[in-house]
């Protein structure tokens, strides 16, 4: 099946997702496939969800009403998990997109992954790491939109402090170096596409979460790798092997 034909269920925890970012989220989902199922869960009688009203109709998102039966209990989360499992057992999907900043969905993500389906997560930067790391790919919604669409010429020039910050992220550095090493040839050069595939196999990752539109820009910004471009080909090598 072509990636553009991949059937995806978009499930939105409206209580923990910004309505203002839904256009960008759906555009990102469209890069991975077709959003055959679009549902948003919440108590739609709550004033808190009023910003979602116009959004639901504009983007053909089905609102799933869930009353708060008990104080302090999130019935919407339960309804969303039950629906997700029903959809999973239906066998008509290849992936899920979970839109929430709530770590309570981490077990759901792991269960979906166990069946071989991908899970694309979307949430705000406050999203706890267990949920972020569990997803096949997690994207902070703050990184979507105008900033993510900037051309390289429009992006600010890298400052030394930014490079130092990236190199100080031990998890990021370890992940990039492991990926480049695994994809490299005898001379230490690795194709960027192969590096990206290795990273996807290691952990949830999106270069935009670090402020860079493309993986090559992020790798180059760390100043830990040599990047060589030739037409459409991008090669990467760990500077320690130069």
Buried (B, 14 or more C-beta within 10 A) or exposed (E): EEEEEBBBBBBBBBBBBBBEBBBBBBEBBEEBBEBBBBBBBBBBEEEEBEEBEEBBEEBEBEBBEBEBEEEEEBBBBBBBBEBBEEBBEEEEBBBBBBBBBBBBBBEBBEBBBEEEBBBBBBBBEEBEEBBBBBBBBBBBBBBBBEEBEEEEEEBEEBEEEBBEBBBEEEEBBEBBBBBBBBBBEEEBBBBBEBBBBBBBEBBBBBBBBBBBBBBBBBBBBBBBBBBEEEEEEBBBBBEEEE
